[in-house]
Amino acid sequence: MKEAFEINGLKLSRDGRRVLDIEHAAIPEGRVTVIVGPNGCGKTTLLECLNGLQRPDEGEVLYFGGALNTEAARGMTLVSQRTYLFDGTVGWNVSYGLRARGRRDCGDAVASALHAVRLDGFENRNAEKLSGGEAKRVAVARALALNPKTLLLDEPTADIDSENTSVIEDAVAALRADHGVTVVIATHSMEQASRLADDMFIIHDSNLLPYHAENHYRAILTGEGETKELLIEDKIRATATTSRPPGPVTCLIPPEDIIISSEPFESSARNRWRAAVTAVSLENGRVKVLFDADGVPVTSTITLASYEKLHPGIGDAFFLTFKASSVKVYR
């Protein structure tokens, strides 16, 4: 799969605080990639780095394998979280980017963009008279009118109602399905992410990590220092390395970080659960093994070689071992 963006060694700090620290991440072409995380975690800053509006202190962002320069940036459009519309008509607003690039005959492009966000016939409406949801849809239409190769959306449905949210989400889905546009969305809404994402990442302690629907739990964090205890789903305990303060949290244990074994083994890993196999499947050349650990569903992905050695079957009991540093803890 071709990569739209490749991030290597990206570091960025503000006021002495590390905002982004991404060793490596790749965002694929022609798919909807959603970046989730709480407010203030660095999602907007990351989108600005992808768009070339922010320069990292270290590292690089490659765009389709090349340098992220002014010419490359013309192929992408960023829709900011805050909606900025100019005085004048809706049509004038939607055509602004086209006219800024020297195009004069904008009528068809404007009409097509407004149709995509279900605002047909709004060309002559006063932009100042629009509702908040309509204004957000016009901002999205302005981006679509440019026919971007890549569309970046920062909290595209924040503070608007469900009807306007549905329209924007449908427009995003159509871009990917009908035109193969690469879409990158930053949102704090896991519900929206689950509806739209082909691929999902989470910003955790300044790093950009692949998000797995599996092994994603509610938990209570207790203790002091860097190593703390978790009570997961009120059922099972784990140790995590985190600077988060005690309290209710969400945690993630990447399936590929869980080692399964028929017997305990010597390891520096702090976590070891006993669990029974509930399902086994083959996905993308690796074996996904599902477990029940004291009522908590757990997924581990193993190699075909490990599968041949262990032969996990339904009902078989195994030990699940993983490091405290593998447990990702966030609010």
KOLTOR-750678 format. One line per field, with one value per residue (C-alpha): residue number from 1; residue in three letters; z, y, x. Coordinates in nm, 4 decimals, padded with zeros to 6 digits. Layout:
# residues N
k = NUM  ... .
r = ALA  ... .
w = Z  ... .
v = Y  ... .
u = X  ... .
//
This chain:
# residues 331
k = 1  2  3  4  5  6  7  8  9  10  11  12  13  14  15  16  17  18  19  20  21  22  23  24  25  26  27  28  29  30  31  32  33  34  35  36  37  38  39  40  41  42  43  44  45  46  47  48  49  50  51  52  53  54  55  56  57  58  59  60  61  62  63  64  65  66  67  68  69  70  71  72  73  74  75  76  77  78  79  80  81  82  83  84  85  86  87  88  89  90  91  92  93  94  95  96  97  98  99  100  101  102  103  104  105  106  107  108  109  110  111  112  113  114  115  116  117  118  119  120  121  122  123  124  125  126  127  128  129  130  131  132  133  134  135  136  137  138  139  140  141  142  143  144  145  146  147  148  149  150  151  152  153  154  155  156  157  158  159  160  161  162  163  164  165  166  167  168  169  170  171  172  173  174  175  176  177  178  179  180  181  182  183  184  185  186  187  188  189  190  191  192  193  194  195  196  197  198  199  200  201  202  203  204  205  206  207  208  209  210  211  212  213  214  215  216  217  218  219  220  221  222  223  224  225  226  227  228  229  230  231  232  233  234  235  236  237  238  239  240  241  242  243  244  245  246  247  248  249  250  251  252  253  254  255  256  257  258  259  260  261  262  263  264  265  266  267  268  269  270  271  272  273  274  275  276  277  278  279  280  281  282  283  284  285  286  287  288  289  290  291  292  293  294  295  296  297  298  299  300  301  302  303  304  305  306  307  308  309  310  311  312  313  314  315  316  317  318  319  320  321  322  323  324  325  326  327  328  329  330  331 .
r = MET  LYS  GLU  ALA  PHE  GLU  ILE  ASN  GLY  LEU  LYS  LEU  SER  ARG  ASP  GLY  ARG  ARG  VAL  LEU  ASP  ILE  GLU  HIS  ALA  ALA  ILE  PRO  GLU  GLY  ARG  VAL  THR  VAL  ILE  VAL  GLY  PRO  ASN  GLY  CYS  GLY  LYS  THR  THR  LEU  LEU  GLU  CYS  LEU  ASN  GLY  LEU  GLN  ARG  PRO  ASP  GLU  GLY  GLU  VAL  LEU  TYR  PHE  GLY  GLY  ALA  LEU  ASN  THR  GLU  ALA  ALA  ARG  GLY  MET  THR  LEU  VAL  SER  GLN  ARG  THR  TYR  LEU  PHE  ASP  GLY  THR  VAL  GLY  TRP  ASN  VAL  SER  TYR  GLY  LEU  ARG  ALA  ARG  GLY  ARG  ARG  ASP  CYS  GLY  ASP  ALA  VAL  ALA  SER  ALA  LEU  HIS  ALA  VAL  ARG  LEU  ASP  GLY  PHE  GLU  ASN  ARG  ASN  ALA  GLU  LYS  LEU  SER  GLY  GLY  GLU  ALA  LYS  ARG  VAL  ALA  VAL  ALA  ARG  ALA  LEU  ALA  LEU  ASN  PRO  LYS  THR  LEU  LEU  LEU  ASP  GLU  PRO  THR  ALA  ASP  ILE  ASP  SER  GLU  ASN  THR  SER  VAL  ILE  GLU  ASP  ALA  VAL  ALA  ALA  LEU  ARG  ALA  ASP  HIS  GLY  VAL  THR  VAL  VAL  ILE  ALA  THR  HIS  SER  MET  GLU  GLN  ALA  SER  ARG  LEU  ALA  ASP  ASP  MET  PHE  ILE  ILE  HIS  ASP  SER  ASN  LEU  LEU  PRO  TYR  HIS  ALA  GLU  ASN  HIS  TYR  ARG  ALA  ILE  LEU  THR  GLY  GLU  GLY  GLU  THR  LYS  GLU  LEU  LEU  ILE  GLU  ASP  LYS  ILE  ARG  ALA  THR  ALA  THR  THR  SER  ARG  PRO  PRO  GLY  PRO  VAL  THR  CYS  LEU  ILE  PRO  PRO  GLU  ASP  ILE  ILE  ILE  SER  SER  GLU  PRO  PHE  GLU  SER  SER  ALA  ARG  ASN  ARG  TRP  ARG  ALA  ALA  VAL  THR  ALA  VAL  SER  LEU  GLU  ASN  GLY  ARG  VAL  LYS  VAL  LEU  PHE  ASP  ALA  ASP  GLY  VAL  PRO  VAL  THR  SER  THR  ILE  THR  LEU  ALA  SER  TYR  GLU  LYS  LEU  HIS  PRO  GLY  ILE  GLY  ASP  ALA  PHE  PHE  LEU  THR  PHE  LYS  ALA  SER  SER  VAL  LYS  VAL  TYR  ARG .
w = 00.0000  -00.1022  00.1723  00.1526  00.4543  00.6210  00.9525  01.0692  01.3985  01.4349  01.7520  01.8356  02.1627  02.2787  02.5848  02.7057  02.6732  02.4270  02.2092  01.9505  01.9636  01.6794  01.5885  01.2805  01.1396  00.7946  00.6699  00.3621  00.0354  -00.0621  00.2804  00.5719  00.8580  01.1906  01.4655  01.8063  02.1399  02.4050  02.3616  02.3893  02.3047  01.9820  01.7100  01.5570  01.5725  01.3910  01.1125  01.0740  01.0446  00.7763  00.5916  00.6231  00.8413  01.1332  01.1099  01.3554  01.5704  01.4421  01.1902  00.8639  00.6996  00.3530  00.1226  -00.1336  -00.0861  -00.1508  00.0384  00.1910  00.0072  -00.1232  -00.4471  -00.2635  -00.0229  -00.3141  -00.3418  00.0058  00.1920  00.5675  00.7212  01.0627  01.3706  01.3859  01.0962  00.9094  00.6490  00.4723  00.4430  00.1275  -00.0350  00.0149  -00.3479  -00.3045  00.0007  -00.1691  -00.4763  -00.2738  -00.3002  -00.6703  -00.7366  -00.5232  -00.7623  -01.0632  -01.1731  -01.2849  -01.4094  -01.0769  -01.1115  -01.1802  -00.9137  -00.6539  -00.7385  -00.7204  -00.3844  -00.2374  -00.3658  -00.1829  00.1476  00.0564  00.0209  -00.3361  -00.4369  -00.1502  -00.3814  -00.3271  00.0433  00.2859  00.4676  00.7849  00.8044  00.8132  01.1157  01.2765  01.1094  00.7678  00.8053  00.8813  00.5725  00.3614  00.4992  00.3933  00.0518  00.0057  00.0557  -00.1771  -00.4552  -00.4831  -00.5758  -00.3289  -00.3489  00.0312  00.2720  00.6359  00.8751  01.2299  01.4499  01.1495  01.3442  01.6788  01.8260  01.5520  01.5659  01.4541  01.1225  01.0073  01.1432  00.9307  00.6161  00.6656  00.7450  00.4316  00.2240  00.3703  00.3001  -00.0601  -00.1163  -00.0243  -00.2005  -00.5220  -00.5757  -00.3802  -00.1887  00.1089  00.4160  00.7565  01.0393  01.3911  01.6450  02.0125  01.9282  01.9300  01.7951  01.4886  01.4434  01.4458  01.1810  00.9390  00.9885  00.7586  00.9787  01.3241  01.5293  01.8811  02.0197  02.3431  02.5449  02.2332  02.0193  01.7313  01.7764  01.5738  01.7474  01.7986  01.8690  02.0565  02.4109  02.4690  02.8236  03.0957  03.4060  03.7405  03.7817  04.1305  04.2849  04.2714  04.0611  03.7045  03.7668  03.8661  03.9031  03.6877  03.7717  03.4255  03.3715  03.7492  03.6898  03.6392  03.7428  03.5451  03.5938  03.3647  03.3176  03.2938  03.4187  03.4265  03.7653  03.9465  03.8554  03.5825  03.2547  02.9286  02.8508  02.5467  02.5244  02.1650  02.0595  01.9108  02.2504  02.4256  02.4382  02.4840  02.6363  02.7753  03.0827  03.2736  03.1667  03.3086  03.1959  03.3106  03.2031  03.4971  03.3709  03.3374  03.3035  03.2834  03.0041  02.7920  02.4118  02.2727  01.8994  01.6469  01.3015  01.0284  00.9240  00.6906  00.7407  01.1200  01.3621  01.5876  01.9094  02.1299  02.5018  02.8073  03.1087  03.4152  03.2056  03.0087  02.6312  02.5203  02.1727  02.0894  01.7401  01.6808  01.3860  01.1921  01.3362  01.6906  01.6003  01.4683  01.7907  02.0334  01.8436  02.0498  02.0429  02.1793  02.5572  02.5919  02.8780  02.8223  03.0013  02.8541  02.9275  02.8481  02.9743  03.1874  02.9164  02.6608  02.8422  02.6936  02.9421  02.8542  02.9582 .
v = 00.0000  00.3387  00.5936  00.9452  01.0609  00.9168  01.0676  01.0085  01.1240  01.4166  01.6204  01.9479  02.1416  02.4510  02.6567  02.3846  02.1104  01.8262  01.8266  01.5647  01.2927  01.0482  00.8006  00.6657  00.6525  00.6076  00.7221  00.5318  00.6786  00.6729  00.5857  00.7637  00.7838  00.9111  01.0469  01.0346  01.1785  01.4214  01.7980  01.9428  01.6213  01.7593  01.6570  02.0049  02.0523  01.7227  01.8203  02.1483  01.9560  01.7339  02.0444  02.2239  02.5037  02.3945  02.3061  02.0399  02.0997  01.7697  01.5044  01.5108  01.4570  01.3016  01.3480  01.0685  00.9919  01.3447  01.6607  01.8508  02.1803  02.4545  02.2726  01.9509  02.1410  02.2641  01.9112  01.9147  02.1264  02.1750  02.2580  02.4129  02.3405  02.7011  02.8031  03.1096  03.2553  03.5884  03.8520  03.7979  03.5111  03.1404  03.1054  03.3711  03.1855  02.8463  02.9872  03.1756  02.9134  02.8674  03.2399  03.2679  03.0174  03.2245  03.0457  03.2638  03.0206  02.8654  02.8088  02.4349  02.3593  02.5626  02.3918  02.0470  02.1210  02.2542  01.9486  01.7252  01.8875  01.9090  02.2860  02.2959  02.6436  02.8222  03.0146  03.3512  03.3110  03.5539  03.3651  03.5666  03.4326  03.0655  02.8419  02.7015  02.3654  02.5220  02.7376  02.4285  02.2585  02.5629  02.5470  02.1812  02.2687  02.5373  02.2686  02.0226  02.2841  02.2687  01.8988  01.8097  01.4991  01.4993  01.6511  01.7260  01.7878  01.9171  01.8274  01.8727  01.8251  01.9842  02.1854  02.1061  01.8951  01.5357  01.6265  01.8446  01.5889  01.3182  01.5321  01.5998  01.2367  01.1256  01.3718  01.2357  00.8758  00.9658  01.1328  00.8141  00.5744  00.7669  00.9656  00.7878  01.1043  01.0585  01.1929  01.2555  01.3508  01.4633  01.4086  01.3407  01.1362  00.7613  00.7152  00.9251  00.7511  00.4097  00.5241  00.6724  00.5215  00.2773  00.3257  00.4749  00.6251  00.7606  01.0305  00.8909  01.0824  01.2837  00.9726  00.8611  00.4962  00.2607  00.2206  -00.1271  -00.1842  -00.4930  -00.4686  -00.1245  -00.0990  00.1222  00.1149  00.2740  00.3883  00.3893  00.4436  00.6946  00.7271  00.6073  00.2514  00.2289  -00.0299  -00.0665  -00.2316  -00.3141  -00.3360  -00.3955  -00.7509  -00.7901  -00.6058  -00.4920  -00.2807  00.0151  00.2626  00.6029  00.9608  00.9954  01.0874  00.8321  00.8115  00.6770  00.6164  00.4295  00.1850  -00.0061  -00.3182  -00.3722  -00.7325  -00.7742  -00.6949  -00.9895  -01.3075  -01.6307  -01.9434  -02.2746  -02.2330  -01.9280  -01.8182  -01.5952  -01.2374  -00.8780  -00.8238  -00.7167  -00.8578  -01.2199  -01.3317  -01.6790  -01.7003  -01.9464  -01.9423  -01.8431  -01.8056  -01.8350  -01.6720  -01.5964  -01.2303  -01.0794  -01.3603  -01.3570  -01.5538  -01.3683  -01.5530  -01.4370  -01.5136  -01.4768  -01.3551  -01.3485  -01.2176  -00.9657  -01.0299  -01.0175  -01.0478  -01.1514  -01.1667  -01.4249  -01.5497  -01.8621  -02.0210  -01.9547  -02.0950  -02.4164  -02.4494  -02.3745  -02.5000  -02.2931  -02.4491  -02.3398  -02.3790  -02.4243  -02.2317  -02.0113  -01.7486  -01.3968  -01.1958  -00.8282  -00.5417  -00.2531  -00.0184  -00.1872  -00.0677  00.2679  00.4800  00.7927  00.9790 .
u = 00.0000  00.1406  00.2004  00.0606  00.2618  00.5691  00.6788  01.0363  01.1893  00.9498  00.9952  00.8243  00.8141  00.6279  00.7147  00.9483  00.6830  00.7223  00.4086  00.5043  00.7677  00.7000  00.9716  00.7935  00.4428  00.2943  -00.0471  -00.1685  -00.2931  -00.6589  -00.7972  -00.9632  -00.7152  -00.8479  -00.6222  -00.7891  -00.6934  -00.8158  -00.8152  -00.4667  -00.2813  -00.1270  -00.3745  -00.3992  -00.0229  00.0271  -00.2137  -00.0275  00.3000  00.1464  00.0264  00.3609  00.2196  00.4373  00.8037  00.9187  01.2253  01.3652  01.2713  01.0794  00.7439  00.7496  00.4511  00.4125  00.7809  00.9038  00.9799  00.6899  00.7331  00.5060  00.4332  00.3427  00.1196  -00.0932  -00.2266  -00.3768  -00.6285  -00.6708  -01.0093  -00.9474  -01.1543  -01.2711  -01.4927  -01.3676  -01.6032  -01.5678  -01.8386  -02.0366  -02.2191  -02.1750  -02.0670  -01.7999  -01.6661  -01.6596  -01.4835  -01.2217  -00.9462  -01.0049  -00.9879  -00.6736  -00.5156  -00.6117  -00.9264  -01.2149  -01.4792  -01.5772  -01.9514  -01.9521  -01.6913  -01.8833  -02.2130  -02.0530  -01.8905  -02.2149  -02.3998  -02.1511  -02.2509  -02.6224  -02.6349  -02.7607  -02.8771  -02.6994  -02.4614  -02.6325  -02.7075  -02.5441  -02.2699  -02.3321  -02.6892  -02.5915  -02.6311  -02.3165  -02.3664  -02.4285  -02.1176  -01.9100  -02.0495  -01.9562  -01.6006  -01.5820  -01.7280  -01.4610  -01.1976  -01.3722  -01.3935  -01.0148  -01.0369  -00.7601  -00.5479  -00.5429  -00.7942  -00.7054  -00.9949  -00.9471  -01.2475  -01.4790  -01.8025  -01.7198  -02.0079  -02.2617  -02.5763  -02.6217  -02.7883  -02.4981  -02.2520  -02.4125  -02.3896  -02.0181  -01.9430  -02.1280  -01.9249  -01.6007  -01.7032  -01.7931  -01.4564  -01.2766  -01.5149  -01.5805  -01.2628  -00.9867  -00.8975  -00.6668  -00.8465  -00.6867  -00.9224  -00.8342  -01.1118  -01.1695  -01.4812  -01.4237  -01.7766  -01.6987  -01.3664  -01.5328  -01.7834  -01.5291  -01.1852  -01.0128  -00.7077  -00.6853  -00.4031  -00.3969  -00.1673  -00.0278  00.2341  00.3295  00.3725  00.1508  00.0538  -00.1645  -00.4990  -00.6375  -01.0046  -00.8927  -00.7565  -00.9004  -01.0357  -01.1783  -00.9633  -00.8829  -00.5221  -00.3674  -00.0254  00.2578  00.5718  00.6192  00.4989  00.1326  -00.1405  -00.4525  -00.7823  -00.9160  -01.2925  -01.3283  -01.2023  -00.8296  -00.5137  -00.2101  00.1001  00.1685  00.4509  00.2847  00.3116  -00.0681  -00.2155  -00.4343  -00.8018  -01.0328  -00.8462  -00.8631  -00.5855  -00.4670  -00.2514  -00.1293  -00.2059  00.1413  00.2999  00.1348  00.3426  00.1521  00.3053  00.1871  00.4085  00.5396  00.8890  01.1594  01.1058  01.1384  00.7761  00.5593  00.2301  00.1215  -00.2401  -00.3900  -00.6494  -00.8476  -00.8669  -01.2081  -01.1302  -00.8467  -00.8294  -00.5757  -00.5432  -00.2816  -00.0337  -00.0538  -00.2679  -00.5114  -00.5884  -00.8764  -00.8787  -01.0962  -00.8966  -01.1206  -01.4078  -01.1984  -01.1610  -00.7978  -00.6444  -00.2897  -00.1400  00.1311  00.3356  00.2529  00.5677  00.4447  00.1054  00.2635  00.4608  00.1762  -00.1326  -00.3791  -00.7256  -01.0623  -01.0668  -00.6890  -00.5270  -00.2223  -00.0179  -00.0300  00.2832  00.3429  00.5582  00.4362  00.5671  00.3398  00.0274  -00.0737  -00.2679  -00.4650  -00.7749 .
//
